[in-house]
């Protein structure tokens, strides 16, 4: 950062893997993070001061090599107050945020859109860390749709927030190749690390008057909505490589992955993609084994593990519908950001 006064930052995130690296990057860069705002429970108080978050550094007994794993741990170790806000535009919430005198509001995976009263509050505006190359992938689930659409490149965008959903002008972008067979949580975690580094640069550019903001081309935009059960269906008229990468990527999300065999109309629940062959052939459309399915695609073949019923029972075949609710797995107190809802704040 420059020798100018350190920008004051209020950080908006949630208890998920994507929010932690950007916050850690701001703290490591020496930025003056005044508060961390997390979504409060619907129907709760407008502002809740997280217990144990007093705004002074807290150093409980930990091993010397202890690394904060959650956003609460990270903020607490840095002495940054954590505030739960049901509605960040409630007068009490706005007054609380304004009291921290933010130059910038930084957002990474906050699940609610910010209204004008909040967007206009910081002197330098609001910056969002978004895990896609905008205008591609506007919406709450860009990592899922990168995999669903078989995109071979993705990246991170830092953009200035406006009234739209991921429509504001771009400050910085960095693209990467999507690794073969990568899991969605691993891809998102990697993008979050890149996003943290870019966020520090973008704030410095704003503070020093060097920011160059580029309007998005709406004609090139694609959307990334929360997926439904039908988005987890894999028909056999797709290439084997595409199917392998998609199923391998989203399997950890616990969605209702389903193989649709177009030659017979059969549907089979699948758990994961084990391997594939781009030029593999089968005499028939599928081979059913005790705990695996090998299916013919267009072209190639893919070998899947079969999904089993709760409690480790028999494989599930021929489900009646593809509109099942998508589970949102929780890992400890730190939920993944893939498969997150979005509201308006």
SULRAZI-V446757 format. One record per residue. RES is the residue in three letters. SS is DSSP state (2 for helix, 1 for strand, 0 for the rest). PHI is phi in whole degrees, 0 to 359 (* if undefined). D_CENTER is the distance of its C-alpha to the mean C-alpha in whole Angstrom. Layout:
res: (RES,RES)
ss: (SS,SS)
phi: (PHI,PHI)
d_center: (D_CENTER,D_CENTER)
This chain:
res: (UNK,UNK,UNK,UNK,UNK,UNK,UNK,UNK,UNK,UNK,UNK,UNK,UNK,UNK,UNK,UNK,UNK,UNK,UNK,UNK,UNK,UNK,UNK,UNK,UNK,UNK,UNK,UNK,UNK,UNK,UNK,UNK,UNK,UNK,UNK,UNK,UNK,UNK,UNK,UNK,UNK,UNK,UNK,UNK,UNK,UNK,UNK,UNK,UNK,UNK,UNK,UNK,UNK,UNK,UNK,UNK,UNK,UNK,UNK,UNK,UNK,UNK,UNK,UNK,UNK,UNK,UNK,UNK,UNK,UNK,UNK,UNK,UNK,UNK,UNK,UNK,UNK,UNK,UNK,UNK,UNK,UNK,UNK,UNK,UNK,UNK,UNK,UNK,UNK,UNK,UNK,UNK,UNK,UNK,UNK,UNK,UNK,UNK,UNK,UNK,UNK,UNK,UNK,UNK,UNK,UNK,UNK,UNK,UNK,UNK,UNK,UNK,UNK,UNK,UNK,UNK,UNK,UNK,UNK,UNK,UNK,UNK,UNK,UNK,UNK,UNK,UNK,UNK,UNK,UNK,UNK,UNK,UNK,UNK,UNK,UNK,UNK,UNK,UNK,UNK,UNK,UNK,UNK,UNK,UNK,UNK,UNK,UNK,UNK,UNK,UNK,UNK,UNK,UNK,UNK,UNK,UNK,UNK,UNK,UNK,UNK,UNK,UNK,UNK,UNK,UNK,UNK,UNK,UNK,UNK,UNK,UNK,UNK,UNK,UNK,UNK,UNK,UNK,UNK,UNK,UNK,UNK,UNK,UNK,UNK,UNK,UNK,UNK,UNK,UNK,UNK,UNK,UNK,UNK,UNK,UNK,UNK,UNK,UNK,UNK,UNK,UNK,UNK,UNK,UNK,UNK,UNK,UNK,UNK,UNK,UNK,UNK,UNK,UNK,UNK,UNK,UNK,UNK,UNK,UNK,UNK,UNK,UNK,UNK,UNK,UNK,UNK,UNK,UNK,UNK,UNK,UNK,UNK,UNK,UNK,UNK,UNK,UNK,UNK,UNK,UNK,UNK,UNK,UNK,UNK,UNK,UNK,UNK,UNK,UNK,UNK,UNK,UNK,UNK,UNK,UNK,UNK,UNK,UNK,UNK,UNK,UNK,UNK,UNK,UNK,UNK,UNK,UNK,UNK,UNK,UNK,UNK,UNK,UNK,UNK,UNK,UNK,UNK,UNK,UNK,UNK,UNK,UNK,UNK,UNK,UNK,UNK,UNK,UNK,UNK,UNK,UNK,UNK,UNK,UNK,UNK,UNK,UNK,UNK,UNK,UNK,UNK,UNK,UNK,UNK,UNK,UNK,UNK,UNK,UNK,UNK,UNK,UNK,UNK,UNK,UNK,UNK,UNK,UNK,UNK,UNK,UNK,UNK,UNK,UNK,UNK,UNK,UNK,UNK,UNK,UNK,UNK,UNK,UNK,UNK,UNK,UNK,UNK,UNK,UNK,UNK,UNK,UNK,UNK,UNK)
ss: (0,0,0,0,0,0,0,1,1,1,1,1,1,0,0,1,2,2,2,2,2,2,2,2,2,2,2,2,0,0,0,1,1,1,1,1,1,1,1,0,0,0,0,0,0,0,1,1,1,0,0,0,0,0,0,0,0,0,0,0,0,0,0,0,0,0,0,0,0,0,2,2,2,2,2,2,2,2,0,0,1,1,1,1,1,0,0,0,0,0,2,2,2,2,2,2,2,2,2,0,0,0,0,1,1,1,1,0,0,0,0,1,1,0,0,2,2,2,2,0,0,0,0,0,0,1,1,1,1,1,0,0,0,0,0,0,0,1,0,0,0,2,2,2,2,2,2,2,0,0,0,0,1,1,1,1,1,1,1,1,0,0,0,0,0,0,0,0,0,1,1,1,1,1,1,1,1,0,0,0,0,0,0,2,2,2,2,2,2,2,2,2,2,2,2,2,2,2,2,2,2,2,2,2,2,2,2,0,0,0,0,0,0,1,0,0,0,2,2,2,0,0,1,0,0,0,0,0,2,2,2,2,1,1,1,0,0,0,0,2,2,2,2,2,2,2,2,2,2,2,2,2,2,0,0,0,0,1,1,1,1,0,0,0,0,1,1,1,1,1,1,1,1,1,1,1,1,0,0,0,0,0,0,0,0,1,1,1,0,0,0,1,1,1,1,1,0,0,0,0,1,1,1,1,1,1,0,1,0,0,0,0,0,0,1,0,1,0,0,0,0,0,0,0,0,0,0,0,0,0,0,0,0,0,1,0,0,0,0,0,0,0,1,1,0)
phi: (*,279,278,291,307,295,299,272,235,252,255,252,206,207,281,207,295,287,283,290,300,298,296,299,295,298,292,296,280,82,290,272,280,274,196,247,254,241,292,273,289,303,83,275,296,296,221,233,280,301,305,86,254,259,88,240,302,242,233,295,290,222,301,299,263,296,238,303,255,240,294,295,299,298,295,298,296,267,74,260,293,251,242,264,235,291,216,291,258,297,309,296,294,300,295,294,294,299,297,276,50,290,280,220,257,252,237,217,77,285,274,228,289,262,275,302,302,273,298,273,288,283,300,258,96,243,246,244,262,238,275,199,266,305,277,287,77,287,134,279,231,295,293,303,285,302,285,297,273,67,289,268,229,215,168,230,238,257,227,283,280,230,289,277,261,62,252,288,297,274,267,218,217,214,260,220,283,278,296,301,73,289,281,304,298,290,296,295,297,296,296,297,296,298,299,299,296,293,298,300,297,295,294,298,298,296,293,261,73,257,293,243,259,245,297,283,269,299,293,262,290,236,249,224,285,297,289,257,302,295,286,261,276,242,278,276,268,255,293,300,297,300,297,302,294,293,296,302,292,264,307,294,278,62,286,280,298,218,272,250,271,293,294,239,81,287,236,221,286,236,261,199,263,264,194,210,226,292,240,293,228,229,291,237,291,213,237,264,240,303,229,221,229,249,235,270,241,233,263,97,224,226,255,244,278,269,289,249,292,307,90,79,280,289,303,265,236,52,295,282,206,254,252,297,292,282,290,242,295,248,249,61,264,244,288,297,274,296,62,237,282,218,235,240,247)
d_center: (27,31,34,33,32,28,26,25,21,20,16,14,11,10,11,8,8,6,9,11,12,12,15,16,17,19,21,22,23,25,24,25,22,24,21,18,17,15,15,19,20,21,25,25,26,25,25,25,25,23,26,27,25,28,27,30,29,29,29,30,31,29,30,30,28,25,22,19,17,15,15,18,20,19,20,23,24,24,26,23,23,21,21,20,20,20,21,21,23,26,29,29,25,26,29,27,24,27,29,27,28,25,25,21,19,15,12,9,6,10,10,13,15,17,21,24,25,22,21,25,25,24,27,25,22,18,16,12,10,8,7,10,14,14,16,15,12,12,10,7,6,7,7,9,11,12,13,15,16,17,16,18,16,13,12,11,13,14,16,18,17,20,20,18,15,13,17,18,20,19,19,18,16,16,16,16,17,15,17,19,18,15,13,9,8,11,9,6,8,11,9,8,12,13,11,13,16,16,16,19,21,20,21,24,25,25,27,29,30,29,25,26,23,23,23,21,23,22,24,21,18,16,14,11,12,11,13,16,19,20,17,18,21,22,26,28,29,26,26,26,24,21,21,21,18,16,18,17,13,13,15,14,12,15,15,19,20,23,25,28,31,32,36,36,34,33,29,28,25,24,22,21,22,25,26,27,30,30,34,34,37,37,41,39,35,34,35,35,35,35,31,30,30,31,31,32,30,31,31,31,30,27,28,26,26,27,25,27,28,27,29,29,32,33,30,29,31,31,29,30,27,24,22,21,19,15,15,12,13,14,14,17,16,12,10,7,4,4,7,7,11,11,15,17,18)
